[in-house]
């Protein structure tokens, strides 16, 4: 430069680096083309993760990981919920390569993301001798082959989605179809050969290729309800189904997917090309019912000799982790008549991928092609005209299940803005405001400024009858109690809740005495409670005072949502009952008893639901009248539906109590409404370790279903042991533990109408009031801790009123010790039940009898010589012997085959299990 400028200068030829120049001019160095390409398939695999996607896919995926073979250029895609799944997908891919191609991966090229640098990933690569080449930080060019391939896939997918006017939820089907095409298109970098040819040594079959997103007509006759239904309908072609020799079609009319080999394509029509409005988006899936279908796929993968056509890597559809209320149905269809032929279809990699599922999010439903409507000719371009809808995203739920959308049911609105458009909900909100004002719940005052102001919110719920029909629309104004501060605007919050045994005891007494059962509901129960603290709340949305919109509500009475509201209501109601002559039970604070001469009235309180029964119907009615004069009551008449319990009255007398609706709702929630039933809730001799299987990435659904199953044992003692078992895996559930839950649900599916028959029938009058119990223990039955399982059931006359299946608190040194501990727990429960009976003035004519099948435990309960062998036991276990000596208890032997409590300690074979269930008074409604 100096020479060309003709300026005189000296050149000393120095090569010293000037750091100051580097500070100002440092830049990235050029890349030299020194890459040596591998000539053996699978020698070097390039990998990269794409995502997150703005839309969840139909399966709920946000990412995909690609694996690209450098030698052949063949591409495999795996969808991901989270980046953490990359390692598990690489394990599947490695096993696939080894099994199908008898090859091993020598080198893995990737970026330095955490999904590739985890300890497990590095340990696996080291154990297999796989060299891991990582690109330098902020240098994606070193992983350029995978980066460029992902760009190629996305560009192709966007093109297909745009051409077909498909919404973003179809992105993974589009990328999978793009990979399918890329693997079959000749490439200049591969000497104008297709990756498929380079890998399998033969040309791919392309006669079955169809345009993505066009119309397809599958054969649906086998799924028609009657013979006059059309035998096909227009669907959207979404590609080829993994594991099936057929194609995937999305039925716009039913929001379901079908898989069929008998199809006719119309590549001139794009069903989604018509304009789509937001209203049509919401109409397609809002308020949909769901029903489940599970489709198992073959576990084999394609091999070279089989001449594959559709590759597993191109589309890997696995079971989804989507909310159970939003997953569409996949219907596999296979008939003898050929229509579209494929050479071969490859299958899924893992157990999770053995279920073909294409779910949707309720928040982002897929639109239906609209009916012809007048075209809006206004010049303004709106989102509605462009088919753009803002979707609300929900978190993923891990589970191995699917639900299908079926019928349409009304859904409760999620906001005031939505509810304000409905006349029913406006009326419900107006009724709620009037009730609050009539109760004098608050007074409007200026904002004090130095006080904590609690927010308010409208909640909406559709109240349904036991048959599922709509009873009424309920709007509730609640305070946002989460913003309350302890010690400032709330103190104690405890409120008693009735025990399940107490409810069953009262129902049994009513059935045995043939008493009528009345049900009362307190309207706006929490509004009756008086507040002791000073609480301020913002005015309700939509009902602000126009004169003083900046004022706040100073609460005078409790409101739903406040932390102290249940306690305030309970104190108000229970404080009034003594004025009517009721006394609180010393054993259960939710049971109240009134004696008037020889008559007795019992009242059970559960928040705002009340059960009344007694020996005198006139006294019961007088109690109802007195309560209605003080509290705003709704007389529900004869007890029929209480806390999810359905009460029926057979013609033969007594009561039949079941939870059929609750069980159906639970199956609906878990997506197993159409599952195949089984004969027992758990397998016999089936012991599972706590760490057996792969941990669920999100255990929310597992815990929710198991928690719901716990309440189902209210009337289902046959489920007690199985539910107790799965409850022990709540901390870290795995896919194996989820299979245990699914078996319970399959058993529930086959016994939906099962319930308890409470009756007064007995062979002898003295037996009607006989309190008896069966106690059993499974010594060291828990393989994880070697603790024993206690099981017992208590009968009042012929009716079971209390049962339990529970793991003991410590390890027992012998079966005698385990049985003795079980006897002590059973005796404690009997003592509590006797106290409740004394509170209602019922005295047993004979001492309670406990049945046990362990002779050593029987001897230990009355023979002090044996005590030296278990001197390490706590003193409280020895009160059984004291009860026996006082004749407060009788302990008798029962053969093992007649031990009813055996069903609470272990899994049993079907004949024995069914026999014990009949002894527990389980059955269908009689009469």
Buried (B, 14 or more C-beta within 10 A) or exposed (E): EEEEEEEEEEEEEEEEEEEEEEEEEEEEEEEEEEEEEBEEBBBBBBBBBBBEBEBBBBBBBBBBBBBBBBBBBBBBBBBBBBBEBBBBBBBBBBEBBBEBBEBEBBBBBBBBBEBBEBEEBEEBBEEEEBEBEBBEEEBEEBBBBBBBBBEBBBEBBBEBBEBBBBBBBBBBBBBBBBBBBBBBEEBEEBEEBBBBBBBBEEEBBEEBEBBBBBBBBBBBEEEEEEEEEEEBBBBBBBBBBBBBBBBBBBBBEBBBBBBBBBBEBBEEBBBBBBBBBBEBBBBBBEBBBBBBBBBEBEEEBBBEEBBBBBBBBBBBBBBBBBBBBBBBBBBBBEEEEEBBEBBBBBBBBBBBBBBBBBBBBBBBBBBBBBEEEEEEEEEEEEEBBEBEBEBEEBEBBBBBBBBBBBEEBEBBBEEBEBBBEBEBBBEBBEBBBEBBEEBEBBEEEEEEEEBEBBBBBBBBEBEBEBEEEEEEBBBBBBBBBEEBEEEEBBEEBEBBBBBBBBBBBBBBBBBBBEBEBBBBBBBBBBBBBEBBBEBBBBBBBEBBEEEEEEBBBBBBBBBBBBBBBBBBBBBBBBEBBEEBBBEBBEBBBBBBBBBEEEEBBBBBBBBBBBBBBBBBEEBBEBBBEBBBEEBBBEBBEEBBBBBBBBBBBBEEBBBBBBBBBBBBBBBBBBBBBBBEEBEBBBBEEEEBEBEBBEEBBBBBBBBBBBEBBBBBBBBBBBBBBBBBBBBBBEEEBBBBBBEBBBBBBBBBBEBBEBBBBBBBEBEEEEBBBBBBBBBBBBBBBBEBBEBBBBBBBBBBBBBBBBBBBBBBEEBBBBBBBBBBBBBBBBBBBBBBBBEBBBBBEBEBEEBBBBBBBBEBBBEBBEEEEBEEBBEEBEEEBBBBBEBBEEEBBBBEEBEEEEBBBBBBBBBBEEEBBBBBBEBBBBBBBEE
